[in-house]
Amino acid sequence: MRAIIYKRISTDTEKQSHSLSNQSTMLNAYCVAREFEVVAEIEDQASGKSLKRPGIQQAIEMLEADQADILIVHSLSRLSRCLKDVCHLVEGVFQKKQLVVLQEGIDLTTPQGRLMLNLITSVNAFEREIIGSRISQNLKEAQRKGIHIGRPKYGYFAGGDAEINPEEMKVVRRIKNLRQDKVVFRKIVDILAEEGWKTRKGTNFSLRQVNLIARYDYGSDLAA
């Protein structure tokens, strides 16, 4: 089996538990014991916070180009300190290629190793669902309290109290009145441009913007 040895040390303040030399010694010894052919020994001297590292990108490209069959690393933290990135690799390149992580005992060439990594990715997926559920609940609670999340609707200032923006509300009333007169959206866009009404960015209103404003229920705020 053709193997890539990947080593990493960080340039940031994290403590270096294993030097590049120590990693190389352990990984090469493992390949000898397993009778793997080492086709490349790649290293990075960079933070493991993301996969934006030349070494790991080279290793991934070699695996995808079928220039190697397996990637050997000392620990998951050497591969990436971001579990999301690890799961991305597992769901991508390691669907077809193999991975061995010595410290955690992960070996995708064995059923036990695949089980271990499946547990890790399952926990990650569970955490994503929990976070998504909490965000959804928080958004619903904010809406129940009348708090607008994100950019304020046109006609209002930013903030949770829906403070009316008088100048923008003039445009809202103009659009609403034109719609009451059965003026089509495209014509409203032209009228607003002719009359000099501008968006927050100082541009002419688009068809989509007019449509959204016209369909939004401003309720009693129109009379304010």
Secondary structure by P-SEA (a helix, b strand, c coil): cbbbbbbbbbcccccccccaaaaaaaaaaaaaaacccccbbbbbcccccccccaaaaaaaaaaaaccccbbbbcccccccccaaaaaaaaacccccccccccccccccccaaaaaaaaaaaaaaaaaaaaaaaaaaaaaaaaaaaccccccccccccccccccccaaaaaaaaaaaaaaaacccaaaaaaaaaaacccccccccccaaaaaaaaaccccccccc
